[in-house]
Amino acid sequence: LQYAVKRSGSAVGYCALSIKCGTRDEAGYHCGIAHFTEHTIFKGTAKRSAAIINSYLDRLGGELNAFTTKEEIVFHATVLKEDLNKAASLLFELATSPTFPEQEIQTEKGVVIDEIHSYKDTPSEDIYDRFEEMIFKGHPLSGNILGTPASVKKITREELLAFVREKFQPCRMAFTVVA
């Protein structure tokens, strides 16, 4: 596991767990699984339910979020400095013990498919996606980060668990802290 720490004079702290497994790393999985993993990883761990995860940092006055690129998935939190340990612990818990409850997967498929459709309604996003498909044709970078409605519908709980087991390894992770 790589890490970086930067000191700041602020009362607010930030931490992020970056995992080298974006869209370009989806070979052998359904297109869009990296992004779908990012969406569904917040839906439960071995210790916490989705409701507890979603309210945990809120109760501290903090924020928890994530994003997916072609290169990585990033989970990040902003909290008061004194709560950084709690935020860091939650990020590692999400990455190491997600449960992917079946009901949550089905619900999130609708959310992601709606997101795909909304991007298609945004000309600048659609043009950029088409440009990348053409420029990177035949290469893993040509894939759309969100996947397609058809590919998202095919993602299973077992596939999500396999993707996390294979890709969420310490050698593929970097943890950063600004405190």
C-alpha positions in Angstrom: 0.0 0.0 0.0 1.4 3.4 -1.0 0.6 6.4 1.1 1.1 10.2 1.2 0.5 12.6 4.0 0.5 16.4 3.8 0.2 18.7 6.8 -2.1 21.6 6.7 -3.1 24.3 9.1 -6.8 23.7 8.5 -9.3 22.3 11.1 -10.6 20.1 8.3 -8.9 16.9 7.2 -9.2 14.9 3.9 -8.4 11.3 3.2 -8.8 9.2 0.1 -8.3 5.6 -0.9 -7.4 5.3 -4.6 -7.6 1.9 -6.2 -5.9 1.3 -9.6 -8.9 -0.4 -11.3 -10.9 1.8 -13.6 -12.6 1.1 -16.8 -9.3 0.0 -18.5 -9.1 -2.9 -16.0 -12.5 -4.5 -16.7 -11.3 -7.3 -19.1 -13.2 -10.4 -18.2 -16.0 -8.5 -16.6 -19.1 -6.7 -17.8 -18.5 -3.2 -19.1 -19.1 -0.6 -16.4 -18.3 -2.9 -13.5 -15.7 -0.5 -12.0 -18.3 2.3 -11.9 -21.0 0.0 -10.6 -18.7 -1.2 -7.9 -18.1 2.4 -6.8 -21.9 2.9 -6.6 -22.7 -0.3 -4.7 -19.8 -0.5 -2.3 -21.6 2.0 0.0 -24.6 -0.4 0.3 -23.2 -2.5 3.1 -20.1 -4.1 4.7 -19.7 -7.0 7.1 -20.0 -4.5 10.0 -22.4 -1.8 8.7 -25.6 -1.4 6.7 -26.1 1.1 3.9 -28.0 3.4 6.2 -25.3 3.4 8.8 -22.6 4.0 6.2 -24.5 6.9 4.7 -25.1 8.6 8.0 -21.8 7.8 9.8 -19.7 10.8 8.6 -22.8 13.0 8.3 -23.3 12.7 12.0 -19.7 13.9 12.4 -20.3 16.9 10.1 -18.2 15.2 7.4 -18.7 14.0 3.8 -18.2 10.7 2.1 -18.1 10.3 -1.7 -16.4 8.4 -4.6 -15.7 8.6 -8.3 -14.6 6.3 -11.1 -12.3 7.1 -14.0 -10.7 5.0 -16.7 -7.7 4.5 -14.4 -9.0 4.3 -10.9 -11.8 4.2 -8.3 -11.4 6.7 -5.5 -13.3 6.8 -2.2 -12.8 10.0 -0.2 -13.9 11.7 2.9 -13.7 15.2 4.4 -14.1 15.6 8.1 -12.8 17.5 11.1 -9.1 16.6 11.8 -10.0 14.8 15.0 -12.3 12.4 13.0 -9.8 11.4 10.4 -9.2 8.0 12.0 -12.9 7.3 11.8 -13.1 8.3 8.1 -9.9 6.3 7.2 -11.3 3.3 9.0 -14.5 3.5 7.1 -12.7 3.8 3.7 -10.7 0.7 4.4 -13.8 -1.1 5.6 -15.6 -0.3 2.4 -12.7 -1.6 0.3 -12.1 -4.8 2.3 -15.4 -6.1 3.3 -18.3 -5.0 1.1 -21.3 -7.3 1.1 -23.2 -6.1 -2.0 -26.7 -6.9 -0.8 -28.8 -8.3 -3.7 -31.7 -5.9 -3.2 -29.4 -2.9 -3.2 -27.7 -4.1 -6.5 -31.1 -4.3 -8.2 -32.0 -0.8 -7.0 -28.6 0.7 -8.0 -28.9 -0.8 -11.5 -31.8 1.5 -12.1 -29.9 4.5 -10.8 -26.9 3.8 -13.0 -29.0 3.2 -16.1 -30.7 6.5 -15.5 -27.2 8.1 -15.2 -26.3 6.5 -18.6 -29.4 8.0 -20.2 -28.8 11.4 -18.7 -25.3 11.5 -20.1 -26.6 10.6 -23.6 -28.9 13.7 -23.2 -25.8 15.9 -22.7 -24.2 16.5 -26.1 -20.8 17.4 -24.7 -20.6 14.2 -22.7 -21.8 12.1 -25.6 -19.3 13.7 -28.0 -16.4 13.1 -25.6 -17.4 9.5 -25.1 -17.6 8.9 -28.8 -14.3 10.6 -29.4 -12.6 8.3 -26.8 -14.2 5.3 -28.4 -12.8 6.3 -31.8 -9.3 7.4 -30.6 -8.8 4.3 -28.4 -10.6 1.8 -30.6 -9.5 -1.7 -29.7 -7.9 -0.6 -26.4 -9.4 -0.9 -22.9 -9.4 2.9 -22.7 -12.1 3.0 -25.4 -14.7 1.7 -23.0 -17.4 3.9 -21.5 -16.9 4.4 -17.7 -20.6 4.0 -17.1 -21.1 0.9 -19.2 -24.2 0.3 -21.2 -27.8 -0.4 -20.0 -27.4 -4.0 -21.3 -24.0 -4.5 -19.6 -25.1 -3.0 -16.3 -28.2 -5.3 -16.2 -25.9 -8.3 -16.4 -23.7 -7.5 -13.5 -24.2 -9.9 -10.6 -23.3 -9.9 -6.9 -20.8 -12.7 -7.5 -19.1 -10.7 -10.3 -18.8 -7.7 -7.9 -17.3 -9.8 -5.2 -14.8 -11.3 -7.7 -13.9 -7.9 -9.1 -13.2 -6.6 -5.6 -11.2 -9.7 -4.6 -9.1 -9.4 -7.7 -8.6 -5.7 -8.0 -8.8 -4.3 -4.5 -5.3 -5.4 -3.5 -2.9 -3.3 -1.3 -0.4 -3.2 -4.2 -3.0 -1.5 -6.3 -4.0 1.1 -3.6 -2.8 4.5 -2.5 -4.0 6.2 0.6 -3.7 10.0 0.9 -4.3 12.2 3.9 -4.2 16.0 4.2 -4.4 16.9 7.9 
